[in-house]
Amino acid sequence: MAPHPPRGARAVRDSDADVPVVTETHVHVGARELQGLERDALVLTAEERRWGRRRVTTRAGRPLALALPTGSALTPGDVLHVGPGFYVVIEAASEPVLAVLPRSREEGLRVAFEVGNRHFTLALDGERLLVADDPAMEQLLGRLGIAFARTRAVFVPVGAGHRHGH
């Protein structure tokens, strides 16, 4: 009798190597069950955390195949997979963003409204509002007369917005 695949996945053959196929966005597992296992990470941008069907490689070089339900999004901090002797946690990658430090509450609300109205996502980072470093967002902020800075930051959007055509 063949051994059961690790929690949260089923195994398939791929180029003579077993590659776990992850079919759930996270594994319901407690800290006690992870004790003594090696922590590995899958580091993804906000956009990549929404791509549910593809091959990925963890920080430690472990291959995984994602076969998540349509519309799934991976959440930083969630345990994605538990394998023999290790587990994989989702981490948010630092990525290019436009950072706005609103001069007033009204300006912050206006930015949030206008960004959402264009079906883009927005993240909160302390006092800053973060949006994707995208030409459409740069043009919007310029048209509104709102100062911004290009930077790199972890981008974890509020809500689950989507862009047209994606």
Backbone hydrogen bonds, N-H to C=O, Kabsch-Sander energy under -0.5 kcal/mol:
donor,donor_aa,acceptor,acceptor_aa,energy
9,A,6,P,-1.4
10,R,21,V,-1.9
12,V,19,V,-1.2
14,D,17,A,-1.9
17,A,14,D,-1.5
19,V,12,V,-2.1
19,V,17,A,-0.5
21,V,10,R,-3.4
22,V,20,P,-0.6
22,V,65,A,-3.1
23,T,8,G,-1.0
23,T,21,V,-0.6
24,E,8,G,-0.7
27,V,79,V,-3.0
29,V,27,V,-1.2
33,E,30,G,-0.7
34,L,30,G,-1.0
35,Q,31,A,-0.9
37,L,34,L,-2.4
38,E,85,G,-2.5
40,D,38,E,-0.5
40,D,87,Y,-2.8
42,L,89,V,-2.5
43,V,41,A,-0.6
44,L,42,L,-0.6
44,L,91,E,-2.5
49,R,45,T,-1.9
50,R,47,E,-1.6
51,W,48,E,-1.4
52,G,50,R,-1.0
54,R,66,L,-1.1
56,V,64,L,-2.8
58,T,62,R,-2.7
59,R,41,A,-3.3
61,G,58,T,-2.0
64,L,56,V,-2.5
65,A,20,P,-2.7
66,L,54,R,-3.6
66,L,64,L,-0.5
67,A,22,V,-3.0
67,A,65,A,-0.5
68,L,52,G,-2.9
72,S,69,P,-1.9
74,L,49,R,-2.8
77,G,90,I,-3.2
78,D,75,T,-2.1
80,L,78,D,-0.6
80,L,88,V,-3.0
81,H,88,V,-1.3
82,V,7,R,-1.4
83,G,86,F,-2.4
85,G,83,G,-0.8
86,F,83,G,-1.1
87,Y,38,E,-2.3
88,V,81,H,-2.9
89,V,40,D,-2.2
90,I,78,D,-2.6
91,E,42,L,-2.5
93,A,44,L,-2.7
95,E,153,A,-2.4
97,V,151,T,-2.8
98,L,131,V,-2.8
99,A,97,V,-0.5
99,A,149,A,-3.1
100,V,129,L,-2.9
108,G,104,S,-2.0
109,L,105,R,-2.5
110,R,106,E,-2.4
111,V,107,E,-2.5
112,A,108,G,-2.4
113,F,109,L,-2.7
114,E,110,R,-2.8
115,V,111,V,-2.7
116,G,112,A,-2.4
117,N,113,F,-2.8
118,R,114,E,-0.8
118,R,115,V,-0.9
119,H,116,G,-2.1
120,F,115,V,-2.0
123,A,130,L,-2.6
125,D,128,R,-2.6
128,R,125,D,-2.1
129,L,100,V,-2.8
130,L,123,A,-3.0
131,V,98,L,-2.1
132,A,121,T,-0.5
133,D,96,P,-1.2
134,D,132,A,-1.8
138,E,134,D,-2.4
139,Q,135,P,-2.5
140,L,136,A,-2.1
141,L,137,M,-2.6
142,G,138,E,-2.1
143,R,139,Q,-2.5
144,L,140,L,-2.2
145,G,141,L,-0.6
145,G,142,G,-0.8
146,I,141,L,-2.6
147,A,145,G,-0.5
149,A,99,A,-2.1
151,T,97,V,-2.3
153,A,95,E,-2.2
155,F,93,A,-0.7
156,V,154,V,-0.6
158,V,122,L,-3.2
166,H,163,R,-1.8
